[in-house]
């Protein structure tokens, strides 16, 4: 996949089949669009092109931008889109100036002049142009004038519930990992660097890896204890993850700490991983964070949590 930062190095492409959108999370609804995009491009001997925006448009034009957390960082989104078989990814720097383009300007200046679009494949709710004024109906009414076709992908439902990035964010904020993973079509993940913490875990037999997440815009799921897969190089040990403030030991800042264990109960994961880059795949929410009467009670609960996590993994 070729990645273009803006349009400076891009010439109109032959038989360009295009889609556009934020594609946050690249969830199962997005995957349906991408499957159709690549199918049409291959059948017409064309090139599949995805236009996306960074930063997320809401962080530029909305008052609630400080509260918006994303399902995927830009690097994660690029990786997922490439895995879907897209030929070209165009990342447009989203600015206030860009947000003022009308739908007509967007169509003519970008889709036609810059890319040479022959077919546009978009989701049922996709909007573009200033104040989100453009959409499928607008393009369909003028497609002969523009010289390209447009195809709409209908809403993708699971159990009569439409899949959307906002629904997945809500599920994660509520600790509903099952729904989030179902809509994503894969486990939700966090990636970051392991940094030194207070190292209290090792004094009670549960040493933890304290993660600093790579991108501050990444959504951190609800506080609580989770069963996770840990991607460490070519190894995938299991993990018992705690997100929260550690009230039993008077913690004040939110931490992301994982007790990593070998899949073999008779073995022990004892590698020095400070400074290492890890990825956590969320498998199941085990329990909310809670305050215990003291360390002995905490240790007993951690033993139960480990057993529950091993049973899941």
N, C-alpha and C positions, 0 to 999 in steps of 0.2 A: 504494500500500500504506500502510495506517495502522499506525503503530508505537506500541505501548502499553508503558510502563515500569511493569510490575506491573498490578494490576487496579483501581486506584482510579478511573480514568476509564472503565471498561468496564462496559457493561450486557449482559445475555444477548442473543445475536444470533439472528435468525430462521434456522432451518435451518443451524445451525452445524456445519460439517464440520471436524474438528480432527485435527491430528497434534502430536506433541511429541517432544523430544529435543535433544541438544546440537548435532547437525548440523555438527560440525567439518569444515570443508573443503567442505561441500555437494557431495560426490562423486557418482558415477553411481548408486550405490545410493540416496542421498538424493534424487537427481533423479527416480528412478522413483517414490518415495513422493510427492513434490510434484506430479508429473504426474497421479497418480491422485487426489490430494487436490483439485486444481483441477478435474479432470474431474467428480468426484462433486458438487462444489459447484455447478458450472455446470449439470449435468443436473437438479439438485434446486432450482434457483433459490435457492441458499443462499450462505453466506459461507465462504470457506476461511480457516482460522486455524492458525497454527503457534505453538506454545509452545516457547520455548527458554530457556536459563539462562545467566547471566553473573555471576560468573566460571564457568569450567568446573567442574562438580561435583567432579571429582577433586582440584582444587586446594584444596577445602574439607574433604573427608572422608578423603583418602588421605595416607599418610606419604610417598609419592613425589612429592608435588605440586611440589616445587622443580625436579624434573627434567622435568616435563611441558611440552612446547612444542606449540603449536597450529598447525594448517594455515591457519586463518583468524582474523583479528582480528574483533572485534565489527562494526566498520564493513564489513569485507569480507563477513562473513556476511549482514548486512542487505542489501547490494547484490545478492548472489547469490540470496537468497530473493525479493527484489522482482522480479528478472529472471525468476523462475520463475512469476510471475503470482499469488502469494499475496495475499489481500485484507488480512489482519490478521496482524501479528507481535507477539506478546506476549513481552517480555523480562523474565523473573523474576529478581530479584536472589537468587542462590543463597547461602544462609547455613546455618550449622549448625542453626539453628532450623527452617528450611524442610526440611532433610534428614531431620528427625525425623518428618515427616508419614507416617502409614501409607498404604498403597495405598488403603484404604477412605476415609480422610480426603481424599486427593488427588482421588479420583473424585468424591466428594460435594461437597466444598467448592470445588473448582476446576472440574472438567469439567462438573458439573451446575449448581451454584449460581451460579458466576461467569460461565460461558460459555453455558450452556444447550445443551450438546452434543447433536446428533442422530445424528451418526455419527463414529466414531473410526477413523482410518486410521493403522496403525503398522507398523514394520518387524518382521521375524521375531524379532529379538533385543532389542527394546525392553523395558526394565524401568523401573519407577517405584515410588515409595514407599520408606519406610525399609528399608535393607538390600536394596534392589532386589527387594522381595517380590512386586510386582505385574507382570502381563504379559498377553499375549493370552489365554491359556487361562483365567486368572482372570476377566477381563472377559467373555469369551464365556459362561462358566458363569452369569454374573449379569446379562447384558445386558438381559433383560426386566425385571428388578427395577430397573435403572438407567434404563430408558427410552430407551436409544440403542443403535445397532448398532455392531459393531466389525468391521473388515476387516484382515487381516494381509497384508503385502506380503512375498513370499518372498525368500530370499537372492539377491542379484544376483551372478552369476559372470562372470569372464572367463577363458577357458581353464581352467575347473574350479576357479578360485581365487576365493573370496568377497571381494568388495570391502569394505574397512573403513578407517576413519580410521587405525587403528593400523598396518595394513599399508602405508598410504601414508607414514606417519611413518617407518617402518622403511626403506622404499625411499629416501626423501630423505636419511636419515642415512647411507645407504650410497652416495649419489651416483647411485642408479638413477632418473634423471629419466624415462626412457622408461616404466617401470612406474608411477611416480607420476602422470605426465600421462595415461596410459591410464586409470587408475582414477578420476582427477579428472574426466576428460572435457574438459580444458583445460590449458594450461600452468600449472605452479605459479608463484607470483609473490611478489615482495618489493616493498614500497613504503617509501620513506623520503626523508629530506632529505639533500642533498649538502652535506657539510661539508669544511673544509680539512684535508688530511692533511700528510704530510711533503713532498709535491710532488716526490718522486724520479722519478716516471714521466716527467715532462716533460723531465728532463735526459737521458733515454735515448730520446726520441722516442715514448714511449707515455704521454701524460698520462692520468691516470685520475680518475674521479669517485668520491669516497669517500662511501659511503652510511651514514647512521645510520638504522637501521630504526625505524619509528614505534612499534611495540609490543614490549616486551621478551619477551612470551610467544610471539611469532611464531617458528616453527621455521626455523632457518638450515640449509640443506642442508650436506652433508659438505664439508670443505675440498677445494679443487681448482679447476680452470679449466673454465668453462662458456661455451657459446654462448647468448646471450640476445637477445631483442627488448627495446628500450628505449622505453617510452612517455613521451614528452616533449611535453606539450601535444597538438597535433594531428599531431605527427611521430612516426615509429617507426623511428629509426635502429637499426643493429645494434650488438652489443656483445660484448666478450670480458671475461668476469667472472672475477675471482680472489677466492676466499674462503679466508682463511688467515692465517698469521703472517709471511709474507714472509721465510723463513729466509735467503735470499741476502743481504739487506740488514739482517740482525740485528733483525728485527721482534720485538716482544714481545707485542703485543695482536692479537687477531683483527680483521681488517678485511674490508670488502666493497667491492672496488674494481673499477670497470668502465672499460675503454678503449672509448670510444664511437666508432664509425666510420660514415661516410655509406655508404648502400647502393651508391652510385656510387664505384667504386675511384678514379676520377680526382678526386673531390671530397674535402673534409676537413671533419669536424665540429669547429668551433672556437668554439662558443658558451660564454659565461661562465655557468655554471649553479650557482655557489655559492648556497646557500640555496633552490634550486629543489627541487620535489617530483617524484620520478621513480618509475616502476614498472618492474621487471624481470620479463620472462616467460622462464622457463627452457626452453630448447629441447633442449640436449644437454650431457652431461658429456664434456669433452674429454680431461682427464688429471688425475692427482693432483697436489697441490702437491709441489714438490721443491726441494732446495737445489742451486744451481749453483756452479761454481768461481769465478765472478766475473761482473761486469756484461756483458762481451762474450758470454759463453755464454748468459746470461739473455736478452739482446736477440735472439740468433739463435732461441731457443726461442719468444719472443714473436712473431716474424715467422711462424713455423710455426703458432702458435696462431691468429693473425689469419687466415691462409689457411684453416685448418680451420673457424673460426667462420663466415667468409664462405661457405664451401662448404655449410654447414648452413643458413644463413639465406637 
